[in-house]
Each structure stands twice: as C-alpha cells, then as structure tokens.
Amino acid sequence: MDQLVTLAASKEHVYGSVASIGYGLAAIGPGVGIGIIFGNGVQAMARQPEATGLIRQNMILGFALCEALALIGIVMPFVFGQN
C-alpha cells in the first residue's frame, strides 16, 4: 500500500497501455447485454414454448450483435493507437 501512495505522490509516469484498460471497461457492456439477452430469452421460452424457434433465432441475432461490439472494441485500440 505504501508503494501505491508513493507512486501516486511522485511525479513518475505509469507506463502501460491505457487502451487495454479502456477495452476492459468497455467489455462490461457487451457482457451485460449478452446476459440480458439469454436471460430474457429463456424466460420467454418458458412462458411460450410454441414460439421457441423464433425466440432462439432472435437470441442468436442479438448475441451476434453484442459480440460484434466487443470485437470492434478489441480492434479500435490498434486502429487509433499511437505509433
């Protein structure tokens, strides 16, 4: 703990990629979105078993869109990163 306080009080720079921290925080959104999609999809299938095919199709589409956001988040630090 003392080292952390010393680092915060000193004028030294912390080295590392801020983009990786940003992506770590940005990955929370698609993770929550995927959880909501599958949670509500299972609940909908339990309530209307006759619509299981349509619900599953929409769940997979929603999962693909949320996962695409996460993959775009992986690529953006490389595209806009400093050389």
N, C-alpha and C positions, 0 to 999 in steps of 0.2 A: 504494500500500500504506500509505503514511503517513497518508493521509486516512482510510482504514478504521480504523486504530489510533486516530486522533484521535477519530473518531466513536464508537468503542466505549468510549473512556475518558471522553468527555464526558457530561454529563447531558442532552443534547438527545435529543428523541424522533425516531424514524424514522417518517416518515409513509408511508402506503400501506395497502392492504387486506391484512390477514392472511388473509382468506378466500380470496383468489386464490392465495396460497402454499399454503394448505391444499388447495385443489382441485388444484393442480399435483401435489402429493404423492399425493392420492387418485386421480388419473388413472393412476397407475402400476399399481394393482391390476387394473382392467379391461383395461388394455393387455397385461399379462402373461397374464391369463385368456384373452383372445382369441387370443393367440399359442399358448397351450397347446391350446386347443380345435381350431384349424385344423391345428396340427402333428400332434396325435394323430389327427385325422380323416383327414388324408392318409395317414398311416401305416396306419390301419385299412383304408382303401380299397385300399391297395396289397396288404395281406395277404388281404383277402376282397373281390375285385372284384364278386362277386354281390350283396353287401349295400350297394352304393354308394348306392342311393336312400335307404335307411333311415339310413345314416351321414350323408349330406348333410343330410337333414331334421333330425337331431339336432344337427348342427353349426350350422345356421342358427338353431335354437331357442336353443342355448347362446350364440351370438353376440348374439342379441337381448336375452337376459337380462343379459349382461355389459355391453352398450352401455346398457341401461336404468339400470344402476348408475352409469355415467359421467354420463348425462344428469341423474339425480337429484342427483349431486354438483355439477352446474352450477347447479341451481336452489336448493339449500339455502342458499348464502350470501345470496341475495336474500330468501329467506323468513325466515331467522333473523338477518339483518343488522341493524345498529344504524341507527336513523333519524337 
